[in-house]
Amino acid sequence: MSTPPTVVLVHGAFADASSFRALIPELLDSGLPVVAPAVPNRSLNGDAAYVASVVRQIEGEVVLVGHSYGGAVITVAGVEENVRALVYLAGYALEEGESLGELQGGFPDSLLASALMQTTYPQPDGSTGTDVSVVPGRVHDVFAQDVDPEITRVLAVSQRPLAAAAFGEPAGAAAWHSTPAWGVVSSSDHTINPDVERFGYQRAGATVVEIDSSHLVMLSHPKETADVIREAVRATER
């Protein structure tokens, strides 16, 4: 039997790799190797370079899965030679040279726009950067309305913010031009307008699945999400 590809799970903004806690057992139980790195969330192309470095060090083929902002990251990092498929989970499928702000700007705002807060952090050159996260009291309704409130109260205070500069940074590549893609639309998403997801996936020629879910589709619907990933694995087997 051939060796299955490694599934690399790339988390998004306002979350970390633990957001895949319900999805990972589904994949491991299917016999799929899984890696879920911690993304710095500092800059789009910098984060993509980090994920690409993880991918290059994996022996064998990779299916690259990105949630939310992680979708933008895999769009750039997915040009690595051993990446066989891209899977977007309520994510941004950017075009080369396009920024998150530009893609979102073509559609009505989601509830997220009214639920963001800014904090500052020091940069190596002595200047101050701006981080963006979700107001903790809004996380359940905006980010994860179909997730157990006991879980979302923890998510609210353990966010991994995204540097504000990442929103305006143009994508350095668009791997979907040469790599097959799958996309999950969270049709009850309050964080990203679902039409942003649909538009990006259609442009990328992705195989699209719609799930009636909050933004954290892999946490509220892990089996259905795993099914899409397993389909991508099967479709790219040689």
C-alpha positions in Angstrom: 0.0 0.0 0.0 1.2 3.5 -0.8 2.1 5.9 2.1 -0.8 8.4 2.7 -0.1 12.1 2.5 0.5 14.1 5.6 -2.4 16.5 6.4 -1.0 19.8 7.5 -3.6 21.9 9.4 -3.1 25.6 9.3 -5.1 27.6 11.8 -6.4 31.1 11.3 -6.6 34.4 13.2 -8.0 34.6 16.7 -7.3 30.9 17.2 -4.4 28.4 17.5 -3.8 24.7 16.5 -6.1 23.6 19.3 -9.0 24.8 17.2 -8.5 21.5 15.3 -8.9 19.4 18.5 -12.1 17.7 17.3 -10.9 17.2 13.7 -7.5 15.7 14.4 -8.8 12.4 15.9 -11.1 11.9 12.9 -8.1 12.1 10.6 -5.8 10.0 12.7 -8.4 7.3 13.0 -8.5 7.3 9.2 -4.8 6.4 9.2 -3.7 9.9 8.0 -0.6 11.5 9.5 -1.3 15.0 10.8 0.8 18.0 11.6 -0.8 21.2 13.1 1.9 23.9 13.4 1.6 27.1 15.4 1.3 29.9 12.9 2.9 33.2 14.0 0.1 35.4 12.6 2.5 38.2 12.0 2.4 38.7 8.2 0.8 36.9 5.4 3.9 36.1 3.4 6.0 35.6 6.5 3.5 33.1 7.9 3.3 31.4 4.5 7.1 31.1 4.5 7.0 29.5 7.9 4.3 27.0 6.9 6.2 26.3 3.7 9.3 25.4 5.8 7.2 22.9 7.7 5.9 21.4 4.5 9.4 21.1 3.0 10.6 19.1 6.0 7.8 16.5 5.7 8.8 13.3 3.9 6.3 12.5 1.2 3.2 14.3 -0.1 1.1 16.8 1.7 -2.5 17.9 1.7 -2.6 21.5 3.0 -5.6 22.5 5.0 -6.3 26.2 6.0 -9.0 27.6 8.2 -10.0 31.2 7.8 -6.9 33.4 7.5 -5.0 30.1 7.3 -6.7 29.7 3.8 -4.7 32.8 2.7 -1.6 31.3 4.2 -2.0 28.0 2.3 -2.7 29.9 -0.9 0.8 31.2 -0.8 2.6 28.2 0.9 0.9 25.7 -1.3 3.4 26.2 -4.2 5.8 23.8 -2.4 6.6 20.8 -4.6 5.2 18.1 -2.3 1.7 19.8 -1.9 -0.9 17.7 -3.7 -4.1 19.4 -2.7 -5.4 22.5 -0.9 -8.5 22.4 1.4 -10.1 25.6 2.5 -12.2 25.6 5.7 -14.3 28.8 5.8 -11.2 30.4 4.3 -9.8 33.0 2.0 -8.7 31.8 -1.4 -6.8 34.8 -2.6 -5.5 35.6 -6.0 -1.8 36.4 -6.4 -1.3 40.1 -5.5 -4.6 40.3 -3.7 -4.9 41.2 0.0 -7.4 40.0 2.6 -8.8 43.6 2.7 -9.3 43.7 -1.0 -11.1 40.4 -1.2 -13.4 41.3 1.8 -14.0 44.8 0.5 -16.1 43.5 -2.4 -18.7 42.1 -0.1 -20.9 43.4 2.8 -19.3 43.2 6.2 -19.9 40.3 8.5 -20.6 40.7 12.3 -16.9 40.5 12.8 -16.3 44.1 11.7 -18.1 45.4 14.8 -16.5 42.9 17.2 -12.8 43.6 16.7 -10.4 45.1 19.2 -6.8 46.4 18.8 -3.8 46.1 21.1 -0.2 47.0 20.6 3.0 44.9 20.6 6.7 45.9 20.3 8.6 45.1 17.1 12.3 44.3 16.8 13.1 47.7 15.3 11.7 49.5 18.4 8.5 50.5 16.7 5.0 49.4 17.8 2.8 47.1 15.9 -1.0 46.6 16.1 -2.7 43.3 16.9 -6.3 42.6 16.1 -8.5 40.1 18.1 -12.2 39.6 18.9 -13.7 41.3 21.9 -13.9 38.3 24.3 -17.6 38.8 25.0 -18.4 38.5 21.3 -16.5 35.3 20.5 -19.4 32.9 21.0 -21.9 34.8 18.8 -19.5 36.0 16.1 -17.0 33.2 15.9 -18.6 30.0 17.2 -22.3 30.3 17.8 -22.9 26.5 17.4 -20.0 25.5 19.7 -20.5 24.6 23.4 -20.3 27.9 25.4 -18.0 26.2 27.9 -15.5 25.8 25.0 -16.0 29.3 23.6 -15.3 30.9 27.0 -11.9 29.4 26.9 -11.4 30.3 23.2 -12.3 33.9 24.0 -9.4 34.3 26.5 -6.8 32.3 24.6 -6.9 34.0 21.2 -3.8 34.2 19.0 -4.2 37.7 17.5 -3.4 38.7 13.9 -1.1 41.6 13.2 -3.2 44.3 11.5 -0.6 44.7 8.8 -1.5 41.2 7.5 -4.9 42.5 6.2 -3.3 44.7 3.6 -0.4 42.5 2.5 -0.7 41.2 -1.1 -0.4 37.4 -1.5 2.9 36.4 -3.0 1.4 33.4 -4.9 -1.8 31.6 -5.6 -1.2 27.9 -5.5 -4.7 27.0 -6.6 -3.6 27.9 -10.2 -1.7 24.6 -10.3 -3.0 22.6 -7.4 -6.5 21.1 -7.0 -8.6 22.7 -4.3 -11.5 21.9 -2.1 -13.5 24.4 -0.2 -15.9 24.3 2.8 -18.4 27.2 3.0 -19.7 27.8 6.5 -23.2 29.0 5.4 -24.0 30.4 8.8 -20.6 32.1 9.2 -20.7 35.4 11.2 -16.9 36.0 10.9 -16.4 35.8 7.1 -19.3 36.6 4.8 -20.0 33.2 3.2 -20.1 34.9 -0.2 -16.5 35.8 0.2 -15.8 32.1 0.7 -18.0 31.1 -2.3 -16.4 33.7 -4.6 -12.8 32.7 -3.8 -13.6 29.0 -4.2 -15.4 29.4 -7.5 -12.5 31.5 -8.8 -10.0 28.8 -7.7 -12.0 26.1 -9.4 -12.5 24.3 -6.1 -14.8 21.4 -5.3 -17.2 23.1 -2.9 -19.2 21.7 0.0 -21.6 23.8 2.1 -22.1 23.1 5.8 -24.6 24.9 7.9 -22.0 26.0 10.5 -20.4 28.8 12.4 -17.0 30.0 11.4 -15.4 27.2 13.5 -16.7 24.4 11.2 -13.9 22.0 12.1 -14.9 22.2 15.8 -18.7 22.1 15.4 -18.8 19.6 12.4 -15.5 17.6 12.6 -16.8 14.5 10.8 -18.2 16.4 7.8 -15.0 18.5 7.6 -12.9 15.3 7.8 -14.9 13.8 5.0 -13.9 16.7 2.7 -10.3 16.2 3.6 -10.5 12.5 3.0 -12.1 13.2 -0.4 -9.1 15.4 -1.3 -6.7 12.7 -0.2 -8.5 10.0 -2.3 -8.7 12.3 -5.3 -5.0 13.0 -5.3 -3.8 9.4 -4.7 -1.5 8.1 -7.4 
